[in-house]
Amino acid sequence: MFNGEDFDIMGNIKLIESYKTFLLSSVADLFTSMARGNKTSMDEITDELSEIIILSYLLGKRLGINYNAIDERIIKKLKLGLLEDNSVEKEYQDYSKLISYIRDARDL
């Protein structure tokens, strides 16, 4: 049985196109803010990064990918990064810290 949300194909397509446009715009806004350097507040950059993450999850949902699957794929990619000879990971542990953060957040 279909619910109204799943059956509205045209509405879903329009929403996907809107999310794609907003995502591209958000990335452009982030790059513009970063190019301004010291004139940009960390709050502005944080806002733009969070917008990109939100739109990515919402776009995935509209494409039929649930949030959990996205989280799992992120963790999988991070683990692959750990296995590679990654000098950034060796020095800063960014990948392993992000894996821990995502897992801890999911346990809440």
C-alpha positions as CSV (number, residue, x, y, z in Angstrom):
1,M,0.0,0.0,0.0
2,F,1.3,3.5,-0.9
3,N,1.0,6.5,1.4
4,G,0.4,9.9,-0.1
5,E,4.0,10.9,0.4
6,D,5.4,8.0,-1.6
7,F,3.0,8.4,-4.4
8,D,3.5,12.1,-5.1
9,I,6.1,11.6,-7.8
10,M,6.0,15.1,-9.3
11,G,6.1,16.7,-5.8
12,N,9.1,14.5,-4.9
13,I,10.9,15.4,-8.1
14,K,10.4,19.2,-7.4
15,L,11.6,18.8,-3.8
16,I,14.7,16.9,-5.0
17,E,15.5,19.7,-7.5
18,S,15.0,22.3,-4.7
19,Y,17.3,20.5,-2.3
20,K,19.9,20.2,-5.1
21,T,19.7,23.9,-5.7
22,F,19.8,24.8,-2.0
23,L,22.8,22.5,-1.5
24,L,24.7,24.0,-4.3
25,S,23.9,27.5,-3.0
26,S,25.0,26.6,0.5
27,V,28.3,25.3,-0.8
28,A,28.8,28.5,-2.7
29,D,28.0,30.5,0.4
30,L,30.5,28.5,2.5
31,F,33.2,29.1,-0.1
32,T,32.4,32.8,-0.2
33,S,32.6,33.0,3.6
34,M,35.8,31.2,3.8
35,A,37.3,33.5,1.1
36,R,36.6,36.5,3.2
37,G,39.0,35.2,5.9
38,N,39.0,37.0,9.2
39,K,35.9,39.0,8.3
40,T,33.8,35.9,8.6
41,S,32.6,34.7,11.9
42,M,32.9,31.0,12.9
43,D,29.2,31.1,13.7
44,E,28.5,31.9,10.0
45,I,30.7,29.1,8.8
46,T,29.2,26.7,11.3
47,D,25.7,27.7,10.1
48,E,26.6,27.0,6.5
49,L,28.3,23.7,7.2
50,S,25.2,22.6,9.2
51,E,22.9,23.6,6.3
52,I,25.0,21.5,3.9
53,I,24.7,18.5,6.2
54,I,21.0,18.9,6.7
55,L,20.3,19.2,3.0
56,S,22.5,16.2,2.3
57,Y,20.4,14.1,4.7
58,L,17.1,15.4,3.3
59,L,18.2,14.9,-0.3
60,G,19.2,11.3,0.6
61,K,15.8,10.7,2.1
62,R,14.0,12.0,-1.0
63,L,16.2,9.6,-3.1
64,G,15.1,6.7,-0.9
65,I,18.1,6.5,1.4
66,N,17.3,6.5,5.1
67,Y,19.4,8.5,7.6
68,N,20.8,5.4,9.2
69,A,22.2,4.1,5.9
70,I,23.9,7.5,5.3
71,D,25.4,7.3,8.8
72,E,26.6,3.8,8.2
73,R,28.2,4.7,4.9
74,I,30.0,7.7,6.5
75,I,31.4,5.4,9.2
76,K,32.4,2.8,6.5
77,K,34.3,5.5,4.5
78,L,36.0,6.8,7.6
79,K,37.1,3.3,8.5
80,L,38.6,2.9,5.0
81,G,40.4,6.2,5.6
82,L,41.9,4.8,8.8
83,L,43.3,1.8,6.8
84,E,45.0,3.9,4.3
85,D,48.4,5.5,4.9
86,N,46.9,8.8,6.0
87,S,49.3,11.2,7.6
88,V,46.5,13.6,8.6
89,E,44.8,10.8,10.6
90,K,48.1,9.8,12.2
91,E,48.7,13.4,13.4
92,Y,45.2,14.6,14.2
93,Q,43.0,11.4,14.5
94,D,40.2,13.3,12.7
95,Y,38.7,10.1,11.2
96,S,38.7,8.1,14.4
97,K,37.3,11.0,16.4
98,L,34.5,11.5,13.9
99,I,33.6,7.8,14.0
100,S,33.4,8.0,17.8
101,Y,31.3,11.1,17.7
102,I,28.8,9.6,15.2
103,R,28.5,6.4,17.2
104,D,28.0,8.3,20.5
105,A,25.4,10.5,19.0
106,R,23.5,7.5,17.7
107,D,23.4,5.9,21.1
108,L,21.6,8.9,22.6
